[in-house]
Each structure stands twice: as C-alpha cells, then as structure tokens.
Amino acid sequence: MARVIHVFRRPDRFVAGTVGEPGDRAFYLQAIESSRTISVLLEKQQVTVLAERITALLGEVAKRFGEENLQEGTDAGSPRSDTDPLAVPLEEEFRVGTMGLGWDADSSSIVVELLAVTEEEIDESVVLDDTEEGPDALRVFLSPNEAKAFADRAEKVVSAGRAPCPLCAEPLDPEGHVCVRLNGYHDRNPVAETETETETE
C-alpha cells in the first residue's frame, strides 16, 4: 500500500498543543487548511527539538541569504500569535517517529515534515521526498513568520507543564517530589528546607 503524504502548502494554522493535565499531557501538532485538519501525536522532547531547530534554521537562512528572505511574501512584520486551543474533535492521524526540516527557496518557506513511527529503519532519502515507499507523513510549508510563531508557541506549550524543582530541576508533582538532592526524601517544598538548613549553619 502506497504511503500517504498530507501536504499543507498554505496552512491556515500549524500549532503545537496538549491534552491532559501537567504531568500527564499528550503532545500534538495540528495543521489546518480550509476544511482539512490533520493532528499527529509526538513526545514532548520532539516538540522542543523541532522548535529549537526551526529557530536555528531561520538564523541560518538569514545569515546565508539575508534578512530580506525572511521578510518576503505577504507576512512581513511580527509573527502572528496563536493562543487558541487545538481544534476538536482531535483525531490522531499517526504517532511521529522521524522529523525533517528544510528550506524551500522557490517559495521562501520552511518545510516541516513529520513521518509516522515505524518498526523498520527509515531510509533518510524518504524525508522531504515524494517516493511511494516509506511511512505516512505530514508536510507543512511555513513562511518565516509562521515558522517563528510556531516555534514561539511550541516553547510556551512545553514550558507550561510542571514547574522544575529548584534543587534538581526535575518536574515537581502536585502531590510532592522525591528530590535526589535531598537523598531521595519526599518533600513538598525543598526550597523551604534549604532555607532552614542555611539558617542553622
């Protein structure tokens, strides 16, 4: 069966979002264009990596081709902020395995490609390619401003989870935290304990 590549050349929306409470969140990327909506499931770390790589690619494009390449088209100016939740009903098309990123000089667009997870080893030649063999994929073309807005929102979505422990940087749970810096003791407020210890020294 031939692979399915969902291509969004002029998406109305491409965002990262979550479902669930902090500590138990599922992460999605969602592309919308006219009446089409495709949502894919991925890991929190993948969202972080994608946002970081988009930001790095935008910097590389500006360095190699000039800032004017980032301002071409109809979206010049500040990135549009999208704070709305994911569109529902939320139907998962596939879970993301491999991610690809590129620059399309013809359209002055960042191209994001998300490939479905597969048990077989992925041949890198299928990434950003229309070959009939390989995993299903979601391919989205973003203007530089749209790409910047996506990366900004993705970073906020990731950081909106559980706050980090000030001692070990691991996520804090509402019911408490087993901190390795406190030799594994379960403590609800490691900062307060640290301050107490400092006062008695």
C-alpha positions as CSV (number, residue, x, y, z in Angstrom):
1,M,0.0,0.0,0.0
2,A,1.4,3.4,-1.1
3,R,2.3,5.9,1.6
4,V,0.1,8.9,2.3
5,I,1.7,12.3,2.4
6,H,-0.5,15.0,3.8
7,V,0.8,18.3,2.2
8,F,-0.2,21.7,3.6
9,R,1.3,24.4,1.3
10,R,-0.7,27.3,2.7
11,P,-1.9,26.2,6.1
12,D,-4.4,28.4,8.0
13,R,-2.9,27.1,11.2
14,F,0.0,24.9,12.3
15,V,0.5,24.7,16.1
16,A,1.7,22.6,19.0
17,G,-0.8,21.8,21.7
18,T,-1.5,19.4,24.6
19,V,-4.4,17.4,26.0
20,G,-4.4,16.4,29.7
21,E,-3.1,17.8,33.0
22,P,0.5,18.8,33.7
23,G,2.5,15.6,34.4
24,D,0.1,13.6,32.2
25,R,0.0,15.6,29.0
26,A,-0.2,14.2,25.4
27,F,1.5,16.5,22.8
28,Y,0.1,17.1,19.4
29,L,1.0,19.1,16.3
30,Q,-2.0,20.1,14.3
31,A,-2.3,21.5,10.7
32,I,-5.4,23.1,9.3
33,E,-6.1,24.3,5.8
34,S,-9.6,25.1,4.6
35,S,-11.7,22.0,5.6
36,R,-8.7,19.7,6.2
37,T,-7.4,19.1,9.7
38,I,-4.5,16.7,10.5
39,S,-3.3,16.0,14.0
40,V,-0.2,13.9,14.9
41,L,0.9,12.7,18.3
42,L,4.5,13.1,19.4
43,E,6.8,13.3,22.5
44,K,7.4,16.5,24.5
45,Q,11.1,16.3,23.6
46,Q,10.3,16.1,19.9
47,V,8.3,19.4,20.2
48,T,11.3,21.0,22.0
49,V,13.8,19.8,19.4
50,L,11.6,20.9,16.5
51,A,11.2,24.4,17.9
52,E,14.9,24.7,18.5
53,R,15.8,23.5,15.0
54,I,13.3,25.8,13.4
55,T,14.8,28.8,15.2
56,A,18.3,27.7,14.3
57,L,17.3,27.2,10.6
58,L,15.7,30.7,10.5
59,G,19.0,32.1,11.8
60,E,21.0,30.2,9.2
61,V,18.7,31.4,6.4
62,A,19.1,35.0,7.5
63,K,22.9,34.6,7.6
64,R,23.3,32.9,4.3
65,F,20.6,34.6,2.2
66,G,20.0,37.9,4.0
67,E,17.2,39.1,6.2
68,E,15.1,40.1,3.1
69,N,14.5,36.4,2.5
70,L,12.7,36.2,5.9
71,Q,10.5,39.1,5.0
72,E,9.4,38.2,1.6
73,G,5.8,37.5,0.8
74,T,2.7,38.8,2.5
75,D,3.5,38.1,6.1
76,A,6.2,40.7,6.7
77,G,6.2,42.1,10.2
78,S,5.8,40.5,13.6
79,P,4.8,36.8,13.9
80,R,1.1,36.3,14.5
81,S,0.5,34.9,18.0
82,D,-1.9,32.0,18.2
83,T,-3.1,31.1,21.7
84,D,-6.2,29.2,20.8
85,P,-6.5,25.5,21.9
86,L,-6.3,22.6,19.5
87,A,-9.3,22.2,17.2
88,V,-11.7,19.4,18.1
89,P,-12.6,16.6,17.6
90,L,-8.9,15.7,18.0
91,E,-8.3,12.6,15.9
92,E,-4.7,11.3,15.8
93,E,-3.5,10.5,12.3
94,F,-0.3,8.8,13.5
95,R,2.5,9.0,16.1
96,V,5.6,10.8,14.9
97,G,8.8,8.9,14.6
98,T,11.2,10.8,12.3
99,M,11.2,14.6,11.7
100,G,12.6,16.5,8.8
101,L,13.2,20.2,8.3
102,G,14.3,22.2,5.2
103,W,14.3,25.5,3.4
104,D,12.4,25.8,0.1
105,A,14.0,28.6,-1.8
106,D,11.3,28.7,-4.5
107,S,8.6,29.6,-2.0
108,S,10.8,31.1,0.7
109,S,9.3,28.6,3.1
110,I,10.4,26.5,6.0
111,V,9.3,22.9,5.3
112,V,8.4,20.7,8.3
113,E,8.0,17.0,7.6
114,L,6.7,14.6,10.3
115,L,6.9,10.9,9.5
116,A,4.9,8.1,11.2
117,V,6.8,5.9,13.6
118,T,7.7,2.5,12.0
119,E,9.4,-0.6,13.2
120,E,11.5,-0.6,10.1
121,E,14.7,1.5,9.8
122,I,13.9,4.7,7.9
123,D,15.9,5.5,4.8
124,E,16.8,9.2,5.0
125,S,16.1,9.6,1.3
126,V,12.3,9.4,2.0
127,V,12.4,12.5,4.2
128,L,11.1,15.5,2.3
129,D,10.6,13.2,-0.8
130,D,7.6,12.0,-2.6
131,T,8.8,8.4,-3.0
132,E,5.9,5.9,-2.9
133,E,7.8,3.7,-0.3
134,G,8.0,4.7,3.3
135,P,6.0,5.8,6.3
136,D,3.0,8.2,6.0
137,A,3.9,11.8,6.5
138,L,2.7,15.3,7.3
139,R,4.5,18.0,5.3
140,V,3.8,21.7,6.1
141,F,5.2,24.8,4.3
142,L,5.5,27.8,6.6
143,S,6.5,31.3,5.9
144,P,9.4,32.5,8.1
145,N,7.0,34.5,10.3
146,E,4.7,31.5,10.6
147,A,7.7,29.3,11.5
148,K,8.8,31.8,14.1
149,A,5.2,31.9,15.6
150,F,5.1,28.1,15.6
151,A,8.4,27.9,17.5
152,D,7.4,30.5,20.0
153,R,4.2,28.8,20.8
154,A,5.8,25.4,21.0
155,E,8.3,26.6,23.5
156,K,5.5,28.1,25.7
157,V,3.4,24.9,25.4
158,V,6.4,22.8,26.6
159,S,7.2,25.2,29.5
160,A,3.6,25.3,30.6
161,G,3.9,21.9,32.3
162,R,5.1,21.1,35.8
163,A,7.5,23.6,37.4
164,P,11.1,22.4,37.8
165,C,12.4,21.6,41.3
166,P,14.9,24.4,42.2
167,L,17.3,21.9,43.6
168,C,17.4,19.1,41.0
169,A,15.5,20.7,38.1
170,E,13.2,17.6,37.8
171,P,9.5,18.3,37.4
172,L,7.5,18.9,40.6
173,D,4.4,16.9,41.1
174,P,1.3,18.4,42.8
175,E,1.4,15.6,45.4
176,G,5.1,16.1,46.3
177,H,8.5,15.4,44.9
178,V,11.2,12.9,45.6
179,C,14.3,15.0,45.2
180,V,17.7,13.4,44.5
181,R,19.4,16.4,46.1
182,L,17.7,15.6,49.4
183,N,18.9,11.9,49.2
184,G,15.5,10.8,47.9
185,Y,13.4,12.3,50.7
186,H,9.8,13.1,49.7
187,D,9.4,16.8,50.3
188,R,6.6,19.2,49.2
189,N,8.8,22.3,49.5
190,P,12.5,21.7,49.0
191,V,13.2,25.5,48.9
192,A,11.9,26.0,52.4
193,E,14.0,23.1,53.7
194,T,17.1,24.5,52.1
195,E,16.5,27.9,53.7
196,T,16.0,26.3,57.1
197,E,19.3,24.4,56.8
198,T,21.1,27.6,55.8
199,E,19.8,29.5,58.8
200,T,21.0,26.9,61.3
201,E,24.5,26.7,59.8
